Structure formats: C-alpha cells, structure tokens
Amino acid sequence: MNRILKGTQFSLLFIAILLTNCQIEDPVPISQLNVNFSKWLFGHNTALSFTWDDCNPSHYKIIYPLFKERNLFCSFFVNTNSIKDYNKGYKNMALEGFEIGSHTHNHKDISILDNDDLVFELSESQKTINNLIGEIPKSFVHPFNNTSIESDKLVFDYYLFSRWSPKWLSDKREIITLVENTTLVSLINLVKQNNSSRWLILAGHGVDGLGYRPLNSKELKSFLDYLVFHRKDIWIDKFEKIALFEEIREFVKITSASEGLIVIDDTNLRTVRYSEFGIESIPITIEISNSLKYTFYGSNILDVSFKNNNYYVTIDLAVNNIINYHLGE
C-alpha cells in the first residue's frame, strides 16, 4: 500500500522578533521586557480538549450538536472499517471544523502487529479519512492505548500528533477517561485541580447508551455550559490545534536579544511536515511582562491582550515572524 505522505522535511522556524520603540537609538532592554512564550494560546490559564473514539451515531447526533451550539470544537478518532455506515455524519462534522482523526482501520492493537499489518492499519485509515473529508488526518489515537517504540516510528510516518506519545509528553498531559458514572462535579473538580502547565484531555467513546461505557449527555451538556462561562481562562479546542501549539512551544527557544532584536532558535524542533498536512496557520503567543503602554502592529498579529501587567501578543508565524511595537497608543 502506497503512503499518502512521503518523508519530505523542512525547517520550520528561525524567528527574529523585532521590538522597536519610539526611540530607535535607545531600545527597551530585554531585561525590562521579560519576553517568554505563553503557556497557552492567547494567554489562557489552561488548555482542554475532548476526544471521542470509535464510531457510533452519538458522535454526530448528540455530541456534535452540543458542541456546535456553544461554538466549541472537539475531535473524533474513528476506526475506518466501521465508518462507512456513518460517512455523512462524519463528513458534515469535518466541514464544520471538527477534527476527524485515525483510530486505525480495524481497531487492532498496533503494539503486536507485524510490519505489513501495521502499515495497512495506518495507511488504510489515513486514505479512507482523506477520501471522505478531503484532507489528510493529522492525529492518531492508539487502540487500547497500547504502543511500542517500533510501532510509533511508523505512526509518525503517517501522522503528526498522537494522544499517547511521544514519551516526552508523559508529564505534560493529563488524560482522563469519560465513562457512565462521570459526573458534572467530578469534571469541574478536574478543571480546578489541573496544573496550568498541563493539557487536560478528556477521552470518551459516546453518550446515552452508545459506545463503550457511554457518558450521560446531561452531564456533558452541563459541563460544556460551565466551560463556556469560563472560556476566557480555559482554551478549549480540538486535539490537533493544541498539539500543534504544544509542539512548537516545547522545542523553540528565545536564545538572545540585542539592540531590540529577539532571536528564537528552532534547532531542537522536531522536524515536521506541516505543509504536507495542509496546515496554513502557525499561531503562537508571546508573553511580555511590562507595565508600560505599547502598541503592537503588523499583518501577522492575530490578537493582543493585556492582563496582570502582561501583554499577550499572538502572531501567525506562517505570515511573518516579526512583531513591531511602539510606546504609547
């Protein structure tokens, strides 16, 4: 079976963020600005994703409408040998911006498959989803949460992100399984107790009698209402979006600054193939600690906010890697 993706590579970032104030000959020292990457996009305090595995009608009949009417997004990881009975539902969700990722073709334990069977499970699933929704799936979830070093080498030949690997993420994600006795109170407590530097991933299969150990949709609905109320503090998004931000934040570094120039080194960034997967926007948020009044401008700026004496400047690296600012309004 031919792979959709080849192993082409490209260097992602060598970012120079030019900070220019109104007195060009006397730029603000980096020690005063205290520039860092924000923990989460737009300066949110924490991040949260919902992922739903396998295939069943509750995904598009119940779960999808609950998220859509609240302008929230989640991810569905499908075993594609079962998706043919639900093609229309998953295609419609993809058109609305929801993620459709891979859960292999036949829901097999990939840690015990031989190479040929594993290649088929990964490539057939990728091809089926690509044919259905018109884009290559970016994310993968291991059936039974089982993996091995050798199998993951092939997983990352076909997919960019995975819920359970690579291993360097083990202390950076909190993965909680949603089951039939999961309550609103327990979900709210998870959010309140979650370390802000860790990504909270809630993994379920379905609701209201559909799927493995299905959650009660009333509990889900109430929890989504809670999240909407607190969305200024919580970044709630589909898996692929937060995984992309997490990866860039992990590997790029601010290494030097002089005469108003901040350099970000990308040599430790995992070589990725964003363009092959159709990723056109690469957002990242810079946190600048300073109580002075600044104005930021540029075609790459997506958002600027100020709270607790910190500026949070979100830029799209795919457009431009330079931020300009001046003192005052």
One Martini backbone bead per residue (centre of mass of N, CA, C, O) as a GRO file, in nm:
protein
  329
    1MET     BB    1   0.093   0.039   0.026
    2ASN     BB    2   0.067   0.355  -0.040
    3ARG     BB    3   0.161   0.651   0.066
    4ILE     BB    4   0.066   0.974   0.103
    5LEU     BB    5   0.330   1.019   0.251
    6LYS     BB    6   0.627   1.161   0.259
    7GLY     BB    7   0.963   1.246   0.396
    8THR     BB    8   0.954   1.534   0.390
    9GLN     BB    9   1.142   1.830   0.479
   10PHE     BB   10   1.142   2.116   0.707
   11SER     BB   11   1.221   2.413   0.823
   12LEU     BB   12   1.050   2.617   1.036
   13LEU     BB   13   1.242   2.804   1.240
   14PHE     BB   14   1.367   3.154   1.231
   15ILE     BB   15   1.318   3.388   1.477
   16ALA     BB   16   1.265   3.744   1.447
   17ILE     BB   17   1.186   3.977   1.699
   18LEU     BB   18   1.104   4.309   1.646
   19LEU     BB   19   1.166   4.562   1.888
   20THR     BB   20   1.019   4.889   1.840
   21ASN     BB   21   1.056   5.201   1.950
   22CYS     BB   22   1.042   5.546   1.946
   23GLN     BB   23   1.359   5.495   2.031
   24ILE     BB   24   1.585   5.362   1.838
   25GLU     BB   25   1.864   5.437   1.993
   26ASP     BB   26   1.683   5.324   2.268
   27PRO     BB   27   1.607   5.039   2.345
   28VAL     BB   28   1.441   4.814   2.515
   29PRO     BB   29   1.535   4.609   2.736
   30ILE     BB   30   1.501   4.275   2.793
   31SER     BB   31   1.493   4.293   3.108
   32GLN     BB   32   1.223   4.465   3.098
   33LEU     BB   33   1.036   4.281   2.921
   34ASN     BB   34   1.020   3.978   2.955
   35VAL     BB   35   1.034   3.737   2.729
   36ASN     BB   36   0.785   3.486   2.644
   37PHE     BB   37   0.613   3.204   2.636
   38SER     BB   38   0.313   3.106   2.647
   39LYS     BB   39   0.146   2.843   2.765
   40TRP     BB   40  -0.103   2.964   2.601
   41LEU     BB   41  -0.319   3.064   2.398
   42PHE     BB   42  -0.389   3.400   2.459
   43GLY     BB   43  -0.322   3.349   2.777
   44HIS     BB   44  -0.421   3.109   2.892
   45ASN     BB   45  -0.430   2.902   3.180
   46THR     BB   46  -0.558   2.661   3.010
   47ALA     BB   47  -0.615   2.325   2.864
   48LEU     BB   48  -0.880   2.167   2.649
   49SER     BB   49  -0.992   1.834   2.546
   50PHE     BB   50  -1.198   1.643   2.325
   51THR     BB   51  -1.226   1.284   2.285
   52TRP     BB   52  -1.361   1.046   2.034
   53ASP     BB   53  -1.408   0.707   1.996
   54ASP     BB   54  -1.477   0.554   1.725
   55CYS     BB   55  -1.815   0.446   1.612
   56ASN     BB   56  -2.115   0.650   1.650
   57PRO     BB   57  -2.416   0.829   1.650
   58SER     BB   58  -2.350   1.023   1.898
   59HIS     BB   59  -2.145   1.205   1.764
   60TYR     BB   60  -2.363   1.350   1.547
   61LYS     BB   61  -2.643   1.360   1.721
   62ILE     BB   62  -2.520   1.484   2.010
   63ILE     BB   63  -2.232   1.600   2.045
   64TYR     BB   64  -2.206   1.798   1.812
   65PRO     BB   65  -2.448   1.990   1.886
   66LEU     BB   66  -2.341   2.074   2.167
   67PHE     BB   67  -2.089   2.218   2.053
   68LYS     BB   68  -2.193   2.402   1.827
   69GLU     BB   69  -2.400   2.582   2.003
   70ARG     BB   70  -2.113   2.679   2.170
   71ASN     BB   71  -1.857   2.712   1.996
   72LEU     BB   72  -1.724   2.423   1.995
   73PHE     BB   73  -1.449   2.180   1.992
   74CYS     BB   74  -1.362   1.852   1.862
   75SER     BB   75  -1.261   1.498   1.857
   76PHE     BB   76  -1.254   1.223   1.613
   77PHE     BB   77  -1.172   0.869   1.646
   78VAL     BB   78  -1.155   0.643   1.378
   79ASN     BB   79  -1.259   0.329   1.265
   80THR     BB   80  -1.281   0.286   0.921
   81ASN     BB   81  -1.439   0.010   0.892
   82SER     BB   82  -1.705   0.163   1.046
   83ILE     BB   83  -1.776   0.441   0.880
   84LYS     BB   84  -1.970   0.374   0.635
   85ASP     BB   85  -2.245   0.412   0.809
   86TYR     BB   86  -2.133   0.742   0.881
   87ASN     BB   87  -2.026   0.939   0.664
   88LYS     BB   88  -2.208   1.194   0.670
   89GLY     BB   89  -2.162   1.280   0.964
   90TYR     BB   90  -1.844   1.318   0.947
   91LYS     BB   91  -1.835   1.511   0.708
   92ASN     BB   92  -2.002   1.740   0.837
   93MET     BB   93  -1.810   1.791   1.077
   94ALA     BB   94  -1.563   1.870   0.909
   95LEU     BB   95  -1.699   2.117   0.768
   96GLU     BB   96  -1.732   2.253   1.075
   97GLY     BB   97  -1.423   2.192   1.214
   98PHE     BB   98  -1.391   1.906   1.292
   99GLU     BB   99  -1.208   1.640   1.402
  100ILE     BB  100  -1.066   1.370   1.199
  101GLY     BB  101  -0.926   1.081   1.315
  102SER     BB  102  -0.722   0.809   1.398
  103HIS     BB  103  -0.801   0.435   1.492
  104THR     BB  104  -0.763   0.286   1.264
  105HIS     BB  105  -0.926   0.038   1.081
  106ASN     BB  106  -0.966  -0.236   1.303
  107HIS     BB  107  -0.890  -0.202   1.602
  108LYS     BB  108  -0.581  -0.264   1.661
  109ASP     BB  109  -0.303  -0.379   1.820
  110ILE     BB  110  -0.003  -0.230   1.731
  111SER     BB  111   0.215  -0.371   1.926
  112ILE     BB  112   0.157  -0.679   1.765
  113LEU     BB  113   0.222  -0.607   1.485
  114ASP     BB  114   0.326  -0.637   1.190
  115ASN     BB  115   0.440  -0.443   0.947
  116ASP     BB  116   0.219  -0.489   0.731
  117ASP     BB  117  -0.030  -0.451   0.916
  118LEU     BB  118   0.043  -0.169   1.017
  119VAL     BB  119   0.050  -0.024   0.749
  120PHE     BB  120  -0.243  -0.079   0.682
  121GLU     BB  121  -0.384   0.055   0.926
  122LEU     BB  122  -0.265   0.342   0.868
  123SER     BB  123  -0.313   0.386   0.557
  124GLU     BB  124  -0.616   0.315   0.534
  125SER     BB  125  -0.716   0.527   0.729
  126GLN     BB  126  -0.599   0.773   0.590
  127LYS     BB  127  -0.735   0.732   0.314
  128THR     BB  128  -1.033   0.727   0.406
  129ILE     BB  129  -1.040   1.010   0.531
  130ASN     BB  130  -0.941   1.168   0.287
  131ASN     BB  131  -1.180   1.080   0.101
  132LEU     BB  132  -1.410   1.196   0.285
  133ILE     BB  133  -1.285   1.511   0.371
  134GLY     BB  134  -1.021   1.623   0.200
  135GLU     BB  135  -0.805   1.537   0.431
  136ILE     BB  136  -0.535   1.489   0.624
  137PRO     BB  137  -0.481   1.335   0.899
  138LYS     BB  138  -0.304   1.440   1.202
  139SER     BB  139  -0.427   1.224   1.405
  140PHE     BB  140  -0.368   0.973   1.674
  141VAL     BB  141  -0.514   0.667   1.818
  142HIS     BB  142  -0.464   0.409   2.030
  143PRO     BB  143  -0.559   0.111   2.068
  144PHE     BB  144  -0.576   0.042   2.406
  145ASN     BB  145  -0.317   0.220   2.459
  146ASN     BB  146  -0.109   0.077   2.265
  147THR     BB  147   0.255   0.046   2.236
  148SER     BB  148   0.567   0.113   2.055
  149ILE     BB  149   0.856   0.208   1.929
  150GLU     BB  150   0.820   0.080   1.647
  151SER     BB  151   0.525   0.168   1.586
  152ASP     BB  152   0.575   0.482   1.619
  153LYS     BB  153   0.748   0.523   1.373
  154LEU     BB  154   0.501   0.478   1.181
  155VAL     BB  155   0.297   0.673   1.288
  156PHE     BB  156   0.497   0.929   1.213
  157ASP     BB  157   0.469   0.881   0.901
  158TYR     BB  158   0.138   0.953   0.902
  159TYR     BB  159   0.153   1.139   1.165
  160LEU     BB  160   0.186   1.412   1.386
  161PHE     BB  161  -0.020   1.314   1.617
  162SER     BB  162  -0.061   1.195   1.966
  163ARG     BB  163  -0.210   1.108   2.265
  164TRP     BB  164   0.035   0.892   2.389
  165SER     BB  165   0.252   1.031   2.199
  166PRO     BB  166   0.532   1.104   2.298
  167LYS     BB  167   0.716   1.060   2.593
  168TRP     BB  168   0.770   1.372   2.657
  169LEU     BB  169   0.445   1.403   2.741
  170SER     BB  170   0.377   1.253   3.014
  171ASP     BB  171   0.396   1.541   3.201
  172LYS     BB  172   0.187   1.734   3.000
  173ARG     BB  173  -0.059   1.530   3.040
  174GLU     BB  174  -0.415   1.489   3.115
  175ILE     BB  175  -0.579   1.175   3.104
  176ILE     BB  176  -0.937   1.130   3.084
  177THR     BB  177  -1.196   0.908   3.135
  178LEU     BB  178  -1.512   0.879   3.000
  179VAL     BB  179  -1.801   0.769   3.182
  180GLU     BB  180  -2.106   0.679   3.319
  181ASN     BB  181  -2.002   0.806   3.623
  182THR     BB  182  -1.957   1.081   3.522
  183THR     BB  183  -1.956   1.403   3.663
  184LEU     BB  184  -1.984   1.732   3.699
  185VAL     BB  185  -1.815   1.760   3.956
  186SER     BB  186  -1.565   1.600   3.856
  187LEU     BB  187  -1.504   1.786   3.615
  188ILE     BB  188  -1.463   2.051   3.766
  189ASN     BB  189  -1.234   1.947   3.949
  190LEU     BB  190  -1.033   1.894   3.723
  191VAL     BB  191  -0.999   2.188   3.639
  192LYS     BB  192  -0.919   2.309   3.920
  193GLN     BB  193  -0.667   2.089   3.962
  194ASN     BB  194  -0.519   2.167   3.721
  195ASN     BB  195  -0.233   2.213   3.582
  196SER     BB  196  -0.153   2.479   3.380
  197SER     BB  197   0.084   2.313   3.217
  198ARG     BB  198  -0.146   2.113   3.158
  199TRP     BB  199  -0.318   1.901   2.942
  200LEU     BB  200  -0.661   1.844   2.920
  201ILE     BB  201  -0.784   1.512   2.840
  202LEU     BB  202  -1.100   1.400   2.721
  203ALA     BB  203  -1.194   1.048   2.703
  204GLY     BB  204  -1.430   0.909   2.481
  205HIS     BB  205  -1.714   0.733   2.302
  206GLY     BB  206  -2.002   0.824   2.431
  207VAL     BB  207  -2.368   0.846   2.455
  208ASP     BB  208  -2.654   0.717   2.562
  209GLY     BB  209  -2.570   0.392   2.500
  210LEU     BB  210  -2.325   0.480   2.309
  211GLY     BB  211  -2.074   0.293   2.340
  212TYR     BB  212  -1.817   0.283   2.556
  213ARG     BB  213  -1.907   0.376   2.841
  214PRO     BB  214  -2.128   0.596   2.847
  215LEU     BB  215  -2.215   0.908   2.872
  216ASN     BB  216  -2.402   1.156   3.005
  217SER     BB  217  -2.542   1.421   2.836
  218LYS     BB  218  -2.615   1.602   3.079
  219GLU     BB  219  -2.329   1.627   3.189
  220LEU     BB  220  -2.206   1.745   2.936
  221LYS     BB  221  -2.382   1.995   2.905
  222SER     BB  222  -2.311   2.124   3.180
  223PHE     BB  223  -2.005   2.139   3.131
  224LEU     BB  224  -2.012   2.320   2.881
  225ASP     BB  225  -2.140   2.559   3.025
  226TYR     BB  226  -1.906   2.602   3.217
  227LEU     BB  227  -1.688   2.654   3.000
  228VAL     BB  228  -1.815   2.901   2.870
  229PHE     BB  229  -1.798   3.080   3.127
  230HIS     BB  230  -1.457   3.007   3.130
  231ARG     BB  231  -1.313   3.076   2.843
  232LYS     BB  232  -1.105   3.305   2.921
  233ASP     BB  233  -0.920   3.072   3.078
  234ILE     BB  234  -1.001   2.841   2.865
  235TRP     BB  235  -0.865   2.633   2.626
  236ILE     BB  236  -1.095   2.518   2.379
  237ASP     BB  237  -1.003   2.237   2.171
  238LYS     BB  238  -0.880   2.064   1.940
  239PHE     BB  239  -0.623   1.852   1.930
  240GLU     BB  240  -0.447   1.963   1.689
  241LYS     BB  241  -0.417   2.257   1.794
  242ILE     BB  242  -0.270   2.200   2.068
  243ALA     BB  243  -0.043   2.019   1.959
  244LEU     BB  244   0.093   2.236   1.791
  245PHE     BB  245   0.156   2.436   2.017
  246GLU     BB  246   0.307   2.240   2.203
  247GLU     BB  247   0.543   2.178   2.010
  248ILE     BB  248   0.658   2.459   1.968
  249ARG     BB  249   0.694   2.536   2.267
  250GLU     BB  250   0.896   2.302   2.333
  251PHE     BB  251   1.139   2.371   2.096
  252VAL     BB  252   1.143   2.664   2.117
  253LYS     BB  253   1.380   2.948   2.163
  254ILE     BB  254   1.502   3.207   2.353
  255THR     BB  255   1.847   3.316   2.307
  256SER     BB  256   1.848   3.631   2.212
  257ALA     BB  257   1.935   3.994   2.277
  258SER     BB  258   1.970   4.296   2.067
  259GLU     BB  259   1.881   4.592   1.971
  260GLY     BB  260   1.570   4.481   1.956
  261LEU     BB  261   1.652   4.167   1.925
  262ILE     BB  262   1.480   3.853   1.890
  263VAL     BB  263   1.588   3.514   1.918
  264ILE     BB  264   1.472   3.202   1.774
  265ASP     BB  265   1.535   2.867   1.827
  266ASP     BB  266   1.492   2.551   1.608
  267THR     BB  267   1.696   2.298   1.642
  268ASN     BB  268   1.490   2.122   1.848
  269LEU     BB  269   1.286   2.078   1.641
  270ARG     BB  270   1.070   1.877   1.519
  271THR     BB  271   1.046   1.741   1.223
  272VAL     BB  272   0.801   1.869   1.004
  273ARG     BB  273   0.490   1.849   0.780
  274TYR     BB  274   0.278   2.081   0.756
  275SER     BB  275   0.221   2.127   0.449
  276GLU     BB  276   0.122   1.830   0.391
  277PHE     BB  277  -0.133   1.885   0.605
  278GLY     BB  278  -0.245   2.190   0.554
  279ILE     BB  279  -0.092   2.396   0.726
  280GLU     BB  280  -0.136   2.764   0.745
  281SER     BB  281  -0.131   2.804   1.063
  282ILE     BB  282   0.111   2.944   1.322
  283PRO     BB  283   0.037   2.986   1.638
  284ILE     BB  284   0.172   3.223   1.884
  285THR     BB  285   0.247   3.327   2.223
  286ILE     BB  286   0.359   3.629   2.363
  287GLU     BB  287   0.511   3.720   2.671
  288ILE     BB  288   0.497   4.057   2.819
  289SER     BB  289   0.662   4.207   3.090
  290ASN     BB  290   0.489   4.521   3.125
  291SER     BB  291   0.354   4.844   3.227
  292LEU     BB  292   0.373   4.967   2.971
  293LYS     BB  293   0.268   5.136   2.684
  294TYR     BB  294   0.165   4.954   2.392
  295THR     BB  295   0.196   4.912   2.032
  296PHE     BB  296   0.086   4.668   1.804
  297TYR     BB  297   0.208   4.566   1.472
  298GLY     BB  298   0.082   4.366   1.199
  299SER     BB  299  -0.014   4.108   0.977
  300ASN     BB  300   0.045   3.868   1.208
  301ILE     BB  301  -0.165   3.970   1.405
  302LEU     BB  302  -0.429   3.822   1.603
  303ASP     BB  303  -0.358   3.920   1.911
  304VAL     BB  304  -0.421   4.157   2.192
  305SER     BB  305  -0.341   4.148   2.541
  306PHE     BB  306  -0.413   4.271   2.890
  307LYS     BB  307  -0.279   4.120   3.197
  308ASN     BB  308  -0.114   4.149   3.480
  309ASN     BB  309   0.120   4.315   3.326
  310ASN     BB  310   0.056   4.155   3.051
  311TYR     BB  311   0.141   4.070   2.734
  312TYR     BB  312  -0.052   3.915   2.458
  313VAL     BB  313   0.103   3.803   2.159
  314THR     BB  314  -0.049   3.692   1.864
  315ILE     BB  315   0.100   3.499   1.606
  316ASP     BB  316   0.168   3.424   1.258
  317LEU     BB  317   0.431   3.245   1.129
  318ALA     BB  318   0.325   3.211   0.829
  319VAL     BB  319   0.345   3.524   0.773
  320ASN     BB  320   0.522   3.635   1.031
  321ASN     BB  321   0.821   3.699   1.265
  322ILE     BB  322   0.727   4.004   1.327
  323ILE     BB  323   0.728   4.250   1.589
  324ASN     BB  324   0.575   4.561   1.624
  325TYR     BB  325   0.645   4.856   1.830
  326HIS     BB  326   0.517   5.121   2.048
  327LEU     BB  327   0.501   5.371   2.242
  328GLY     BB  328   0.194   5.393   2.307
  329GLU     BB  329  -0.091   5.467   2.089
   0.00000   0.00000   0.00000
